[in-house]
């Protein structure tokens, strides 16, 4: 069973152009936490990053740029799909020889509940399988059991956030949901492995000492993530989990405008919030679902998940 995290290309000070030391630091944190599988969301990856995954013996999911694609995008064969297929070719040509690559993917949370979109999923799958019949092809589907295109995947992958975006406070919901989805895949997509490609919860790093488990506390984040991980590790019909997300990261500018910025403590480094509005979906304009914060300070959930991952006894495979 594979387990790990989603990982964006975003670091303090350097953004999407990290230093060697920054990449090495994240690899070390991932290894300490018992990671065996990383999803590179949501675009082709820096080759230096893939080199490090090869060397560390970690399995990798790489996908084309294409979150928030629409049905009309996937029916546009003269422009959108023309360039999507070209991008898929380029990504695979660039990364084919990386031992870490286990999964080729596309269309994060795309319109796979629409039958008219399925030919686009099919075209990507056929192109990928023709070039490389040895690796899985998939997409992170938030349509789950309403996904109409799953016949074109060789690995079934679902995104969902039980007890966070719905059924808030119900810590039984992660197990109920993931057991249900695993049973669905086993029945309707026989013989295919099933992965949780995204799940988790948000926790503001500075809100770590609250006695209650209110939303946005690191305590509540840990409770939900623990339930997700337990559900994945305990179910023999679930093959992998990549939690969302490894570190906190900046959302778009609209999130900051809507939620307001963090008010930082003066003279404190790394920057630390004195106040942030938690009555919002992106407090301070950040996605707070990381188990470490943007500055890579560990939250409570990091240690809890690391203990669970390391306790599985799974070992990385280093190819030399």
N, C-alpha and C positions, 0 to 999 in steps of 0.2 A: 504494500500500500504506500502510495506517494503522498507527501504532505509538505506544505510550504505556504508561500505567499505570492500575491501579485506585487509587482515592483515596477513603478514608473521610473523614467529617467529624469530625476530632479534632485538636485543637491543644493545646499546653502552656498550662495555666492557664485556658483558656476552654472546653475540651472541644468540644461541638457548637455553641457560640455564638461563633465566631471574630470577632476584630476585622477591620476593613477591611485593616489593615496585614498581619495574618497571612495572609489570603486572597491579597493581592497578592504576598506573599513566596513562597507555594507556586506561584502562576502563573509567577512569574519563574524559579523553579527548573525547572518543567516546560518552559518555553520554552527555557531554556539547554540542556536535555537533548534537544532536538529532538522534543518531543512533538507529535503531531498528533491523538491520540485519547485520551480519558479515560473510564474506566468509573466511574460513581458507585455504589459499593457501600455497602450493599445496601438502599437506601431512597431516596425522593424527596429532591431536593437543595435546598439553600438557594438562593433566587432570586438572591441577591447573587452567589453562586458562579457560577451560570449566566450572569449578566450579564457576568462577567469572561471566561468562556469564549467568549461571543459576540464580545466586543471583541478577544480574542486570536486569533480565527479557529481555535479548536480544536473538533473534533467530540466529541460527548458521548453516552454511553450512560446513560440514566436508567431505574431500575427501582423497582418497588413493594417495600415492606417485606415480606419473606417468605422469609428463609433458613430452612433446616431444616424445611420443610413436609413433612408426612407424607401418605401415600396417603389416610388417613382424613380429613385436612384437606380434600383436594381432592375428596372425595366428599361433603363436608358442604355441600350447596347452601343449606340453610336459615340457616346462620350464617357459616361461614368464607368460602365462595365469594361469598355475598351481599356481605360487607364487602370482600373482595378486589376484586371488580368495581367496587364504589363507589370504592375507593381508586384503582384504575386510572383511572377517570373523573376524579377530583379531580386526580391527578398530571398527566394530559394537559391538562386545562383550565388548570392553573396554568402549565405549561411549553410549551404548544403553539407560542407565538410566539417562542421562543428559537431563533435560527438555528443554534446549536450542536447542538441535539438531532438525532441521526442514528438513534438506536435506542431503542425502547421495549422493556422487558423485565420479567420476573417470575420468581418461584420459583427463586432461586439454589440449585443443587444439589438440586433437588426430585426426587420419585419418578417421573421420566419413563421409567424402565424398566418401569413398570407400565401395562398397557393401560387399566386402570380409571381411571388418573389423566389420561389424554389428553383426555377431554371438558373438563376444567378448563383445560388448555393451549389447547384449541381455542376455548373461550369467551373467554379473554383476547385471543387473536389476532384473533378476529372483531370484538370490541369495539374494539380498537385500530385495526384496519384500516378499520373503518367510520368512525371519527372522523378518521383520518389515513392515507390510502392512500399517502402519499409517503415514509414512513420505514420502516425495518426493524423487524420484531418478532422477538423471540428470547428465550432464557433461557440462563444459564450452566450447561451440563450436565456433570456429572461421570460420567454414564452412558455418554457417548461413543457407540461403535458398538453399545451395548445400549439406546440411547434409542429408545423406541417411538413418540414423539410428534413427531418432527422434521418430519413433513409439514405441521405447523401453523406452522413457523418460516419466515421469509423470509431469515434470516441464521442459519447454523449456528454455534454457539459452544460450545467445549469447555474444561473445566477439568481439568488434570492436572499432576503434578509429577514427571516422570521424573528419575531420579538423586537425588531428594530423599526422597520418601515411599516410593519403591521403586527397585530397582536402584541403591542408593547406591554411589557411587564410579565408576559406569559413565558416563563423559562422552560416549559414543556414543549413549546411550539417548535423549536429547532429539531428535536428528535422526531416529533410527529411529522413534520414537513419532509425532512430528508429521508426518513424511512418510507414515506408514501411515494416520493419521487423515485427512490431506488427500486421499489416494487413495480412502479409504472414502467421504468426503463427495462427491467428484467423481463416483463411480460410483452412489451410492445417493440423492443429493439433487441431481440434475443441475441446473445453472444457478444454484445458490445459492452466494453467497460463504461462505467459511469463516474464522472468527476463533478465535484462542486467547484466551479470555476470562480465564483465570488460569493462570499457571505461574510458577515461580521457586524460590527457596531462601532459607534463613535464614542470617544472619551477625550475630554480636554485634559492635557497633561497636568496643568496646574490645579485641576479639581480632583486631587488624589486623596484628600484627607476628610472627605465628607462621611458622616456616620451612616447616612442612608445610601440607597442605590438609585438615586434620582437619575433621570436621563442626562447624559453627557458627563456623569461622573465616571472615573476610571473603574470604579467598583462595578457599576452596571455593565460597562463595556466588557469587563472580564467575565462576568456571569454569562452573558450572551455568547461570547466567543468560546468559552469553555464548553457550553452546551453544543455549539456547532461542531467543535473538534471531537467531542465525545461521540456525537452522532455519526460522524464520518469514520472514526477509528473503530467503532463497535459494530458497524454494519458490514458484513462480508460481501454485500452487493455494491458497495461503494469502493472505488479503486483509488481515488485521489481527492485531495482538498487543497485549494489555494485560497487562503483567507484574503479578504480585502480590508486593509492594505498593510504593507510592511511598515511604512512611515507616513506621518501626516504630510500633506502637500497642499500647495496653494490651489484654490479653485480659480475660476475665471474672474474677470473684473466685475462682472455683474453680481457675483456672490459677495464680493467685498462691498459693493454699493448697497446691496440689499441688507446685509447683516452688520455692516460697520466693521472697522478694523479693531484689532486688539489694542488695548491701551497698555503699553509696556511700562514695567518698573524702570525708573531712570538708573542708569549706571550699572545695570545687571547684564551679565553675559554668561551663557547664551541668552538672547532676548527672552524675557519671561513676562507673561500677561499678568497685569494687576486686575484687569476687568475685561470681560468679553461677553457679548450678548448671546445667551444660550437659548433664547426664544426664537430660534432661527435655524434653518437647515444647514448653514455653513458658518458657524461662529467664527468671527474674525476673518471670514473669507477663505477659511481652510477646510479641507476634508480631514476630519479628525479620526478616521478609522484606523490609523496606524497603531502598531503595538510599540513603536518608538515615535517620538515627536519629530518634527522637521529637522531638528538639530541632532537627532539620533539619541536623545535621552530615553532610557527605557521606561515604559509604563508598567503597571502591575501585570497587564495581560501578557507581556513579553515573557516573563518568567514562568507564568502558569502554562502557557502554550509550549514553551521550550521543554518544560518538564514532561508534558504529555507526548510531544514528538520524540524526545530522546528516550522515553520509556518504551517505545514500540520495538526497539532493537533493530529497526531498519538501518541498513548501511548504505552509504554512497558507493557508487562504482566508478573507479578512476580508470580511464582508458589511456594506455600508454603506447 
